[in-house]
Every structure is written in C-alpha cells, then in structure tokens.
Amino acid sequence: MAFTSIKVGIISKAEETSQRLRAQVEATRLASVKLDANEYCSSKTDPLARRFAEAQPDIIVIDLDDASGGVACLGVLHAVLPRTWLLVSTSLSDSQFLIEAVRAGAREFLPKPITPASLAVAFRRFVEEVQQPSRAAADGKIYCVAPAKSGSGATTVAVNLATALAEAPDTRVALIDMGRPLGDAAAYLNLRPKHNITDVLRAAERLDSILLESYASRVGNLAVVAAPEAFHPGPFGGLEELPRLLDVAARTYTHTVVDLPIAPDPRELQVFADICAQFLLVMTPELPSVWGAGRLLRFLDGFRLNDRLCLVLNRTGKEDPMDQTEIQRALERQVFWRLPNDCQAVRQAISTGRAVVSLNGSPLSRSCRGLAQRISGLSVAAEKRRGLFGLFAA
C-alpha cells in the first residue's frame, strides 16, 4: 500500500493549531487529512466519535494540553478505533499524565512544535509496522530486560542472555546498555569502549548498519553498545532517535538484547514495548522485590505487552524467603523462567570480565543457556565437557 493511502484525522481545540497541523501533514506528502475537529470526544456515542468511526482514519493527531479532557478523548477514540494510531502532541510533562495517556491509548508522543519531519518519521513507522507487516518477519528480534527492583540482577541476565545467543550458530547479536544513571554491561565484560549510546543517538539521522557497528565494542560474536561511563541520570536522547536506533539494530543483528534502567521514561518505554519480541522482568524471591514487581506490572498493563511480558525469577534456591507458588499467587502471573543463586560463578565472571555462560560447569550458566534457547527457539550451544586436563584449566 502506498504512502499516500494514509488517512489522518486531527483534533485540536485551537483552530489555528488545527490549520497548522493540516498544513504539516500535507507537507509530508505521505498522508492526507480526512477529518479534523476543534473539540474532544466525550463518549463513544457523541456525534464527533461517530464521525471519526465513519471516517476510519489510519492515524489521529491530537493536540493535547487539557489533561483530563484529552485523556478521556484518547480512551474514547481507542475504544471506537482500536487499530488507529493515536499520536499525541503535548507540552505537558507530568509523569502521571503521560502514564494515563499511554494507558488510554496514546501510541506515540510528538514533541512540540510538531514539524513535517517528525510527522514523516511517525508515518513511515506506521507504514512499516502496519501496512507492510511482511517486512517485520525479516527483521531481527529485540528482547528487553528490566529490573523489578534495584539489585535484581537484570544486567547479569542481559549480559548472559546476549552472550548465550551470540554463541548460537548463524547469529549476529547486540547488547545495548540503556542503564542509567550508570550502566554496568561494559564493566561486566571488561570493556573500555571508545563510544557509547549517546554517540549512537546523536548520529540517529544518518545511522545505518555500518555506523552502528563502528560505535559498538566487540566480545567475540557479541557487539556491545555501552552506556556512558559518566553519571547520567536522564534519558540518553530524544524520542525520535530511539526508534531509529532500534530499527537499525533489528536490520543489523538477528537478536538484540536491551538492558533497561530501573525507571525508564513512559514515552521511552512505549517505544520498547512496541518493538520488543519479549520483555523480561527480572525479580528475586524476596518480599520487597515482589512488591516492586507488582507495582511495575500494574504500570506495564498500559503498554499492551500481553503475553510478551515474562517474569524471570533470579537467585532462587531451596531456602528462598518466598517460594514460586507464593510469588505467582501474589502477582497473579506465572513465572516464565527460574535462575539459580550462584554467587560464586557471578563473582568469578565479574572478576575475570567474562559472562557466566563462558564459565563451563556453573548451574547458572546452564540455566542462562536454557533461557536463551526458550525465548529464541535457537539451538543454543551446550557447554563443552572438560576432560581430566580441562579441570585444571584457568
């Protein structure tokens, strides 16, 4: 289907803004405006909601500066037109408002002032994801790893998952460290990268596979895009740069593992939720971690992850404060995978700058390989058996 087939609706309470948005949509030459309105929908039965339902736009751009009325409008439109992309332009930055907007159905947030260029990026993404679904099958898979609570071991899981995938035949694997304020993936692998994620995002407009590879550090078959070495409390880049990075990563690598921070921006998280094949939430069998997981699961309900959201129970053992049955009952969700508590293997891995899966004989190594095989469907390389002389190898 051609770009020109994209049908766009516009909602803005200001007539001047509505006219400006119409001109910007037409200026992209990728879409045309079929319907605009200067008021918010209030219910599924009001005349405006019926007009939008009859017009069946592919995308609706909503100028949203009225938090309560705007969020209600999003909910109505999402209910009436569940397949329509709702793009929100707002100057409001309150985190609770952003969360409510995402839960109500906002697909993307467009920074103000909206430009034809930012609209064109969103329109092209719509074409790639909705109008050309066959393309997605050829893209690499992206797995996100997030901690339910600080100290849950999410980075350890991400590093070992990526390393195990990189050892499988015919794979090209990347690990992208989005950790902040400090990311540890490079340190876990004893890397001293010359470039990091901020360099990649600054080059987003001209980013391609070759440039992305040049910014990555390598450990065998694994390409690592490191987090900044310096303390970095805020987001690494704008919302326009992040989708471009993930798109290029999916074209460049068969599998990409993203190590997420403890509290990503809701708009940033929506980008990951839209593209990831699976979202691994890492927790430990302790009450504070279970509480943290419960709060995060409620928050993630608004991101439409559904069965792509997988609980990974880390550092498990016979004397856990809470067993798996109690945890599943408390969270009303099944545990996807269990990783054993293997402090000795983790300490050895970190001290030698290697992934745990590189240390044969560790129960955690075997379990990480099993996790990699389960989520990817690949035949992940089994650990090599060591002979008598191998027992004395370093």
C-alpha positions in Angstrom: 0.0 0.0 0.0 1.4 3.4 -0.9 2.3 6.2 1.5 -0.5 8.4 0.0 -3.1 6.0 1.3 -2.6 7.1 4.9 -5.7 8.8 6.2 -5.2 11.3 9.0 -7.6 12.9 11.5 -6.8 15.9 13.6 -8.1 17.1 16.9 -7.2 20.4 18.4 -9.2 22.9 20.4 -7.4 25.8 18.7 -8.4 26.5 15.1 -5.0 28.0 14.4 -3.2 24.9 15.6 -5.6 22.7 13.6 -4.8 24.5 10.4 -1.1 24.4 11.1 -1.3 20.6 11.7 -3.2 20.1 8.5 -0.5 22.0 6.5 2.3 20.0 8.2 0.5 16.7 7.5 0.1 17.6 3.8 3.7 18.8 3.7 5.0 15.3 4.4 3.5 14.1 1.1 2.9 10.8 2.9 -0.7 11.4 4.1 -3.8 13.5 3.7 -6.2 14.9 6.3 -9.7 13.4 6.0 -11.3 14.9 9.1 -10.5 17.5 11.8 -12.3 18.7 14.9 -11.9 21.5 17.4 -13.3 19.6 20.4 -12.5 16.4 22.3 -14.7 13.3 22.2 -16.5 12.8 25.4 -18.2 9.4 24.9 -18.4 6.6 22.3 -21.9 7.8 21.3 -21.3 11.5 20.8 -21.5 12.8 17.2 -17.8 13.5 16.9 -16.9 10.0 17.9 -19.3 8.7 15.3 -17.8 10.9 12.6 -14.3 9.5 13.4 -15.7 6.0 13.4 -17.2 6.5 10.0 -14.1 8.1 8.5 -11.9 5.3 9.8 -8.6 7.3 9.8 -5.3 5.3 10.0 -3.8 7.9 12.3 -5.3 10.6 14.5 -3.0 13.5 15.6 -4.3 15.0 18.9 -3.1 18.4 20.2 -3.5 17.6 23.9 -3.0 20.3 26.5 -6.1 19.6 28.6 -5.0 16.7 30.8 -8.4 15.4 31.9 -10.5 16.0 28.8 -7.6 14.9 26.5 -7.0 11.6 28.3 -10.8 10.9 28.2 -10.8 11.6 24.5 -7.9 9.2 23.9 -9.8 6.5 25.7 -12.9 7.1 23.6 -11.0 7.0 20.3 -9.1 3.9 21.3 -12.3 2.1 22.1 -14.0 3.2 18.9 -11.0 2.8 16.6 -8.7 0.2 18.3 -6.4 -0.2 15.2 -6.0 3.6 14.6 -2.7 5.0 15.8 -3.2 7.9 18.2 -0.3 10.4 18.1 -0.3 13.0 20.9 1.3 16.4 20.8 1.6 18.0 24.2 3.7 20.4 26.2 2.6 18.6 29.5 5.4 16.7 31.1 3.9 15.4 34.3 4.8 11.7 34.5 1.4 10.6 35.9 -0.4 12.3 33.0 1.9 10.6 30.5 1.2 7.2 32.1 -2.5 7.9 31.9 -2.3 8.9 28.3 -0.4 5.7 27.4 -2.9 3.6 29.2 -5.8 5.4 27.4 -4.3 4.5 24.0 -1.6 7.0 23.1 0.7 5.3 20.6 3.4 8.0 20.4 4.2 11.5 21.7 5.3 14.1 19.2 7.4 16.9 20.7 6.3 20.4 20.2 6.5 22.2 17.9 5.4 19.5 15.5 7.3 19.5 12.2 6.7 17.8 8.9 9.9 15.8 9.6 8.7 14.4 13.0 5.3 13.6 11.4 7.1 11.8 8.5 9.0 9.6 10.9 5.8 8.5 12.6 4.0 8.0 9.3 6.9 5.9 7.9 6.8 3.8 11.1 3.1 3.2 10.6 3.7 2.0 7.0 6.5 -0.3 8.1 4.6 -1.8 11.1 1.0 -1.9 9.9 0.8 -1.6 6.1 3.9 -3.7 5.4 3.8 -6.5 8.1 5.6 -8.9 5.9 8.8 -6.8 6.3 8.8 -7.4 10.1 9.4 -11.2 9.7 12.8 -10.5 8.1 13.9 -8.2 11.0 16.0 -9.3 14.0 14.3 -9.8 17.3 14.7 -7.4 20.2 14.5 -8.5 23.8 14.2 -6.0 26.7 15.4 -6.9 30.2 14.2 -4.7 33.1 14.7 -5.0 36.9 11.6 -5.1 39.1 13.8 -3.5 41.8 17.3 -2.2 42.0 19.7 -5.0 42.6 17.6 -7.7 41.0 20.4 -8.8 38.7 18.9 -7.6 35.4 22.2 -6.6 33.9 23.7 -10.0 34.7 20.7 -11.6 33.0 21.0 -9.3 30.0 24.8 -9.9 29.6 24.5 -13.7 29.8 21.4 -13.9 27.6 23.2 -11.9 24.9 26.4 -13.9 25.2 24.5 -17.2 25.0 22.6 -16.1 21.9 25.9 -14.9 20.3 27.3 -18.4 20.7 24.5 -20.0 18.7 25.2 -20.8 15.0 24.3 -18.2 12.4 23.6 -15.3 14.8 24.6 -11.7 14.9 23.9 -10.4 18.4 24.0 -6.9 20.0 23.7 -5.9 23.7 22.5 -2.3 24.1 23.1 -0.9 27.6 20.4 1.7 28.4 21.2 1.6 32.1 21.3 4.9 34.0 22.4 6.7 35.9 25.3 4.2 35.5 25.3 1.3 33.1 27.4 -1.8 34.0 27.4 -4.1 31.0 30.8 -2.9 29.6 32.4 -3.4 33.1 30.9 -6.9 33.4 32.7 -7.8 30.1 35.9 -5.9 30.9 35.4 -3.5 28.0 36.8 0.1 27.7 34.6 1.4 24.9 35.5 4.4 22.9 31.9 5.2 22.1 28.6 4.8 23.9 24.8 5.1 23.5 24.8 8.9 23.4 27.2 8.9 20.4 24.8 6.5 18.6 21.7 8.6 19.3 23.4 11.8 18.3 24.1 10.2 14.9 20.5 8.8 14.5 19.6 10.8 11.4 22.5 9.2 9.4 22.6 5.9 11.4 22.9 2.7 9.4 24.3 -0.8 10.0 27.9 0.2 9.2 27.9 3.2 11.5 26.1 1.3 14.3 28.8 -1.4 14.1 31.5 1.2 14.3 30.1 2.5 17.6 29.9 -0.9 19.2 32.7 -2.8 21.1 33.0 -6.5 20.5 33.4 -9.5 22.6 33.6 -12.5 20.2 30.4 -12.5 18.2 28.7 -10.0 20.6 28.5 -6.3 19.8 28.1 -4.1 22.8 26.7 -0.6 22.7 27.8 0.7 26.1 26.2 3.2 28.4 28.1 6.4 29.2 31.0 6.0 31.6 30.0 9.2 33.5 27.0 9.5 35.8 23.9 10.1 33.5 20.6 10.4 35.4 18.4 11.5 32.5 17.3 10.0 29.1 20.1 9.5 26.6 18.3 11.1 23.6 15.0 12.2 22.2 12.1 10.0 21.3 12.7 10.4 17.6 16.3 9.0 17.9 15.4 5.8 19.8 13.1 4.2 17.3 15.7 4.8 14.6 18.3 3.1 16.7 16.1 0.1 17.3 15.1 -0.2 13.7 18.7 -0.2 12.5 19.6 -2.7 15.2 16.8 -5.0 14.0 18.1 -4.8 10.5 21.7 -5.3 11.5 21.5 -8.1 14.1 19.5 -11.3 14.4 19.0 -10.7 18.1 19.3 -7.5 20.2 19.2 -7.5 24.0 18.4 -4.2 25.6 19.3 -3.7 29.3 16.8 -1.2 30.6 17.1 1.2 33.6 15.1 0.8 36.8 12.7 3.7 35.9 12.5 4.5 32.1 10.5 7.4 30.9 6.9 6.2 30.0 7.3 7.5 26.4 10.6 5.8 26.1 9.2 2.6 27.5 6.4 2.7 24.9 8.9 2.6 22.1 10.5 -0.5 23.6 7.1 -2.1 24.2 6.0 -1.6 20.6 9.0 -3.3 19.1 10.3 -6.0 21.5 9.7 -9.6 20.9 9.7 -10.3 24.6 10.0 -8.1 27.7 11.8 -9.9 30.6 11.1 -8.5 34.1 13.8 -9.7 36.5 13.0 -10.1 40.2 14.2 -12.0 43.2 12.2 -14.3 45.6 12.0 -11.6 48.3 9.1 -9.6 49.5 10.5 -6.1 48.5 11.2 -7.4 45.0 7.8 -9.0 44.7 6.2 -5.7 45.8 8.3 -3.9 43.3 7.3 -6.4 40.6 3.6 -6.0 41.5 3.7 -2.2 41.1 5.7 -2.4 37.9 3.3 -5.0 36.4 0.3 -2.7 37.1 2.2 0.1 35.4 3.1 -2.1 32.4 -0.6 -3.0 31.9 -1.0 0.1 29.9 1.7 -0.8 27.4 -0.1 -3.8 25.8 2.7 -6.2 26.2 0.3 -9.1 27.0 2.0 -12.5 26.7 5.3 -10.9 25.7 5.8 -9.9 29.3 7.8 -12.7 31.0 8.7 -12.9 34.7 12.3 -14.2 35.4 12.9 -15.2 38.9 16.6 -14.7 39.7 18.8 -16.0 42.5 16.5 -18.9 43.5 17.4 -21.7 46.0 16.0 -24.1 48.5 15.7 -21.6 51.3 14.1 -18.7 49.4 12.1 -16.3 51.6 9.1 -16.8 49.2 8.6 -19.8 47.0 7.5 -19.7 43.4 3.9 -20.7 44.2 3.5 -17.8 46.7 5.0 -15.4 44.2 2.8 -16.5 41.4 -0.3 -16.2 43.6 0.7 -12.7 44.8 1.4 -11.4 41.3 -1.4 -13.4 39.5 1.1 -14.3 36.8 3.2 -17.4 36.0 7.0 -17.4 36.4 8.5 -17.8 32.9 12.0 -18.9 34.0 14.0 -19.5 37.2 17.7 -18.8 37.5 19.6 -20.4 40.4 21.5 -18.5 43.1 25.2 -19.0 42.1 27.1 -16.2 43.8 30.5 -18.0 43.2 30.0 -18.1 39.5 28.9 -14.5 39.3 31.9 -13.3 41.3 34.3 -15.3 39.2 32.7 -13.9 36.0 32.8 -10.3 37.1 36.4 -10.6 38.4 37.6 -12.1 35.1 35.5 -9.8 32.9 33.6 -12.7 31.3 30.0 -13.7 31.1 28.8 -16.5 33.4 27.9 -18.6 30.3 31.6 -18.6 29.4 32.4 -20.5 32.6 31.5 -24.1 32.0 30.1 -26.2 34.8 28.1 -23.5 36.5 24.4 -24.2 37.2 23.7 -20.5 36.4 25.5 -20.9 33.1 23.3 -23.9 32.1 20.1 -22.1 33.2 21.0 -18.9 31.2 21.6 -21.0 28.1 18.2 -22.6 28.7 16.6 -19.2 28.9 18.2 -18.1 25.7 17.0 -21.2 23.9 13.5 -20.9 25.2 12.9 -17.3 24.2 14.7 -17.5 20.8 13.9 -21.1 19.7 17.5 -21.5 18.7 19.6 -24.5 19.5 22.0 -22.7 21.9 25.4 -24.2 22.2 25.7 -26.7 25.1 28.6 -26.4 27.5 31.7 -28.3 26.5 32.6 -31.3 28.6 36.0 -30.9 30.2 38.4 -33.8 30.4 40.9 -34.5 33.1 43.3 -31.8 32.0 40.4 -29.4 31.5 39.7 -29.5 35.2 43.0 -27.7 35.8 42.4 -25.0 33.1 42.1 -21.4 34.2 
